[in-house]
Amino acid sequence: MAAGREPSLIVTVDNGISSVAGVAAARALGIDVLVTDHHLPGAELPAANVIVNPNVPGSQFASRALAGVGVAFYVMAALRRELDVRGQIQAGAPAPAEWLDLVALGTVADLVPLDTNNRVLVSQGLQRIRAGRCVPGISALLEFAKRSRLSITAADLGFAVGPRLNAAGRLDDMTIGIRCLLADSMVDATALAARLDQLNLERRAIEARMQAEAMAAVKHLRTSVALTDATGPERSGVCLFDESWHQGVVGLVAGRIKDQLRRPVFAFARAGEGELRGSGRSVAGIHIRDVLDRVATANPGLLDRFGGHAMAAGLSLAEHLLDDFARAFDAEVRRSSDPNKRANGIETDGELGPTEIALATAHALRAGGPWGQAFPEPSFDGVFAIKSARRIGDRHLKLWVETAARERAFDAVAFNYFDPTEPQAPPAGEVRLVYRLDVNEYQGERRLQLIVDHVLPVDAAAGVR
């Protein structure tokens, strides 16, 4: 587009399917619009020239679980193929496969289900990263996160790279992360990754404070409105709000509280002019975006804007309507819940024999990935005797455990075990652990480590499925 001229084409990425008015305005100005999105459409589609979205009615694409980055990838691949047919590919033009490292990162970070198609995209992207054929920004972020590029997993993208990139948009300027991924040299990428790493530390501090406040509110709910008290109605969907919360971090807080309560959670922050911004996280079996759609249909005028996926969603809401939304959300989640599925049950893949708890098994499971949303990494449960236990930092628990029959002993760690706002002694004696097998790499040596997700009483087997 020449300077001073109106654009002739607008291409959206990961948005636009709900922008009916915006697309109409662009078309009225004579601007063509190509919408590439993966979010679920509303009752009315925008009048774009072209819509590429696997979730629009009539779509025949095999995977409806694509992330926005995956949709953009296929659009670029189709464009490349068409230009090739026309003989218009310039010498040295990159092949779409060269961007699979970014496709893998975006797919994992967006928390979309890892169906067969997405697992292929992520697996191919991980292979490129391990081989060093990735953008300098990913390599720099992995270095700051102290993760080995040679053995990177999908979890590293989700828990190490993604949060550092997202911290910029949550607390500062999202273009810092974009510039990091677009950097051509390691020198430039490292400088930008250093800033992202610092922002991530700040984000974690804010999140920790907000999470402590949210858990305090939940504890109050348990006694005042019977969140878990059998004498009153159980709160199936939880809404939390504090006027001091940062709207860039409420989604992370909702996710943490959802993990502890094992039910859908929305966390809200003020967005100015009497409006709240809410971010929600859900559990398996509850499609949170569909829940919002039903709430909006049953309560006209309640929700200003909303959107999202099965496991994560966002909305805007007038502050004075928060209580109304909380009641409607709770009621709709209850209607959407499977009465035969216990909310507090923990699903595992069963027990392993002492000889199966081994480094070889951990390597085999790692090779079976990538693991992620709707394709969870296998977890196991069993009774262990705690030989030693100590706190690491404010939150984490380091363990040395033996199998119940004392045949073998293992190193184990439980992240975020402790509530830093309350005194809590490390566990002792025999316990039932729900755990995953991990390969701990340190100074060139690989050792087996148990990643503990739950520390339960020995007789808690009835709650583990």
N, C-alpha and C positions, 0 to 999 in steps of 0.2 A: 504494500500500500504506500503510495507516495505521500510525502508530508503534506498536511493540510487537506487531504481527501478523506471522504467517508470510507470505512471498510466495506468491501464487497462481500465478505464472508465471515461469519462468526462460527467457530468450532468450540463446543463445550466439551469438557472432560470431567466425568464423575458428577455431573449436575445437568440441570436443564429440563428433566422430564416433568417437573412440576412448574416450570416457569412459563405458564400459559400467557400471562400478560407481557412478560419480558420479550418472548419470542414474537408475539403479535406486534409489539412496538418496533422491533428490529425489522420485521417484514414490511411494516408500513413505511419505513424509511428506505425501502428498496434493498435491504441487506439480506442475503441468503443466510440460512442458519442450518448447521449440521449439529444435531444433538447426539453426543455419545455419553451414555449413562448406564447405570445398572440398578438404580433405585426403583422400587415398585411405583408404577404410575398411578395417578389418581383417576377419577371418573372421566376427566377430559385430558386429552393429549395436546401438547402445544402444536401449533400449526407450522412446524419446521419443514424445510424442504426435504430433509432426510432425518430419520430417527434411527439410531443404532442402539438397541437395548434388548438383551435377551429376555427381559421380563415384560415386554409389551404383549398385548393379546395377539395371538397368531404367530408368535416367534417360533421358528423351527430349529433354532440353535440348540445343540445338544446339552449345553451347560447353562443353567439359569443362575449359577452361583458365581459367575465372573465378577471380579472387582472392577471398579472404574478403570484401573490401569490395564486390566486384561481386555476390556472392551476397546480401549485406545490402541492396544497392541494389535488386535485383530484388524482394526480399521487401517492401521499403518501397513500391515501385511497385505491387505487387499489392495491398497493404493499402490504399493510396490509391485504387486503382481500385474495390475492394470498398466502401470507405466512400462513394465517390462514387455508386455504384449505389444504396446505401442512403439517400442523401441526408444523410449525417452529416458531411460535410466542413465544418469551421468556416470562416467568412470570414477570408481572409488566410492560410490555411494554406499552407505552401510546397509547390511542386510538386517531385517527385523530381529533376527536371533541375537544380534549384538546387544540388544536392549533387555534381554531376558533377566539379567541381574536386577535391573530396576523393576521389572514385572514381578519377579519373585518377592522383592522387598515390599512393594505396594500391595500385593495379594495377601501376604501374611499380616502386614500391619493393619489392613482394613478388616481383619477378623471375619472374612467370608468363609463359608464352608469349603474345606479342601476335598471337593469331589474329585473324580478321576481326572477331569480336564485341568483343574487347578493344581492338582498334585504333579501333573506333568510339567506345567509351567514353572512351578516352584522348584521341582527337582532339577530341571534343566538350568534354571538360574543359579541354583546352589553349585552345580557342577562348574559353571563359568567362574563363579567367585573363587571356588577352591583352586581352580587352575590359574588364577590371577588375571582373568579376562573380565574384569569388572571396572567400574568407574573409580577413580582415585578416592572419591568421597566415601564410598562404602569401606574401602580398605582403611582409611583414616579413622572412621568411626569405630571400626572393629578394634583398632589399636588402642583407642582411648577406653573402650569397654573391656580391654584385656581378653578378647576372644580371638582364637586362632582362625585365621582365614582358611587354613588347610583343612580344618575339620568342622567348618561352620555348619550349623543345623538351622532348620526353620525357626526353632526357639530363639536362636541368637538374633535373627532378624526381628522377631517379635518383641523380645525383652531387652535387647541391647542397642540395636541400630534404630528401630522405630521410635522408641521413647525419646532418644536424643534429637531426632529430626522433629518430632512433634512438639518438643519443649519450646522450640523457637516460636511456633504459632500460638502456643498457649500463653507465653509470657512476654514475648518481644515481637520480632518481625519474622514471619514465616519465610521470607525470601532468604534468610540466612541458610536454612536447610536446602532450599532450591539451589542456591549458589554453591553450596558444598557438593551436591550431587552433579552439578554442571561443571565443576572445576576441572581443568585440563591437566593440572600438575599436582603432585603430592604435596608440594610446598603450600600452594593455595588451599588445597583441601584440608591439610592439617591445621592451618590457622583457623579456618571456619569450623572444623570439627572441635577444636579447643573451645571456641565460644559456645557451641552446642552442648558440649560436655558440662560447661559451667552452668548454662541455663538449666540443664537437666538436674544438676545438684540443687539449684534453687527450686525447681519444680517439685522435687522429692520432699524438700523441707515444707513447702506449702501443702503438699498432699498429705504429709504425715500429720500436720496440725489439723487439717480439715477432716481427715479420717478419724482422729481421736475425738473431735467434736461430734462427728456423725455417729460413732459408736456410743458416745455418751447419750445422744438423742435416742438411739435405738434402745439402750438400757432403760431410759425413761419411758419409752413407748411400751416396753414389756410390762411395766407395772401400772401405767396409767390407762392404756387402751387395749391391753391384753393382746399384744403381738403374739405371744406364745402361751398365754395363760388360758388354761382350759375353761375357766369360768366365764370367758367372754369370747367374742368372735375373733378368730385368728386373722391377722392382717396378711392377706395373700400378696398384695402389691404394696411396696413401701415407698413413700415420698419423704424426702428430707430437704430442709432449707435452712440456711443461716445467712443473715444479711452481710456477713463479712467474707463469705466464700468467694473465691476467684472463679469466674465462669469458664476459664480455660482449663480448669482442673476438675470440674464436677464430674466429668465422665469417668475419670480415673477413680474418684471416690465411690461413685456408683458401682463400679466394677469390684472394688475391694469389699464393699458392704454386701454386694450380691454374693460374693464367694463365701462370706461368713454366714449369711442368713439362708443362702440357697433358695432365693426367691427373687423375682424381678424388683429392681430398685431404680427410682429416679432421684437424682440430686439436682438442686436448683441454686442458681445465683442470680443476683440482680443484674439487669442489663441496661438500666436507665429508663427514665420516663415511665415508671410504673410497670415495667415489663420484667418478667423472669425468663431466663434461659435454662432449660432443663436438659439433662443428658441421662439416658436410661440404659441399663444393661439387663439382660434377661438370662434365663436358664433354659436348658433343653426342654422342648415341648411347649414353650410359650413364645409365640411369634410376636415380639413386642411392637413391631410396626403395625401389624394387623390389629393388635389390641387398641392402639391409638386411633386407628381408622374407625373401629367400632365405637370407641368413646366419642369421637367427633361426630359421628352420624347420629348417635343417640342424644347428644347434647349440643345442638346447634349454637354457635357463638362462643363455645368454651375454649377451643384451641385456635390460635391465630395461624400458626404454621407448624407443620411437623413432617417428619420423614425418617427413613432409616431402613434397617434390615431386620432379620429374624432375631438377632442377638443384641443389637444396639440401635438406638434411635435418639432423636433430638426433637425438641419442641420449643415454641415460644408461647408465653402465657401471661395474661394480665395478673399482677400480683394478688389482687383481691379475689381472684378465682382459684387460688391455690388449693384451698380446702375442698372446693367443689370438685376439682380435678382429682385430688387425692382419693376422695370417696368413689368417684366414678372409675378411676384406675384400679383401685382395690377390688371393686365389684366385678369388673370385666376380667381381671386376671383370675379371680375365683371361678368365674364361669368358664374360662378357657383352660383351667387346670384339669388334668386327668385325676379323678378321685381315687383311682387304683394305684397311683404312683406316689410314694411317700416323699414329701418335699425334703426331708432331712436324711433320706437314704443316701448311701455312698456306694457307687457302683465300682467294682474292681473286676479284674480278670482272674480272680481266685488266688490260691496260694502256690508258691513255688517250693520245690524241694530244696534242701540245703545245697546240693550240688548244682542246682539250676540257678542259684543266686551267684552268678559268675560273670567275669569280664567278657567272656565269649558271648554270653546271652545279651549283655548290654550292647556289644558291637552288632550283634544280629538285629536287635531291635532298632538301633540307630540306622542300619542299612534298610530297614523296612519302611522308613518314613518317606517323605516328610510328614510329620504329625502336626495337627492343628485343629481348627474349628471343625466340628462334625466328623473328625477323624482323629480322635484323641490318642495320645501315646498310651500304650498299655500300662496299667498300674496293678499292683498286687497287694495282698494283705497277709499278715501272719503275726504270730505271737513271738516277741523277742524280750530278752532280759537286758535291761540297761546296765552296762558296766560303768559308764561314766557319762556325765552330761554337764555342759557348761554353756553359758550365754556368750554369743559373739555379737559385739555391738549392743544396740538397744533392743533388737528384734529377733535375731536368729539363734537357733539352738543347734549345738554341735553334739553328736552322740557317738558312743562306741557301744555296739549292741551285739548280743549273741543270740543264736537261734534258741528256741525253747528247750531243746534237748542238749544244748551247749556243744553242738558239733562244730560250729564255725562262728567267727566274729566278723563284724563289718563296720566300716566307717559310714556315718550317716549325717545328714544335715536337714533341718526343718527351717525353711525361710519364713520370716514374719510370724514366728511362733508366739513371741511375747507381745503383750500389749504394753508399750513403753509408759503408759499413764498409770499402770497399776503394778504393785509388787507381785511377783509371781516366781515361785521356786521351780527349778527344772524338774522334770518328771523323774521318777525312780521306780525300781522294781520291774515287774513284768507288765508289758503293755502290748496292745495290738497296733501295729503300724500299717498304714496305707502308704505305699511307696512306689517309686519308679526306679529303674536301674539307670545309672549314669556312668559315663567314662570321665573320670577326673584326671586332667592332664596337668602335670606340674613338673617343671624342670626336665622336660623330655620324657618323663615316665608316665605311663597310663595305669591308673588304679580304679578299681570298682568303688562306687559310692552310691549309697541309697539316698534318693531325694524323697524326703518324707512329706507327704501332703496332710496326713492326719495322725495324731497320737491319741489313741482311744483306750478305754479300759479293756482288759482281756475279754470280758464277757460281752463286748459290743458287737460280736459277730452278727447278731440279729439285725443290726443296722447297716451291715455291709452286704451288698448284693453282687 
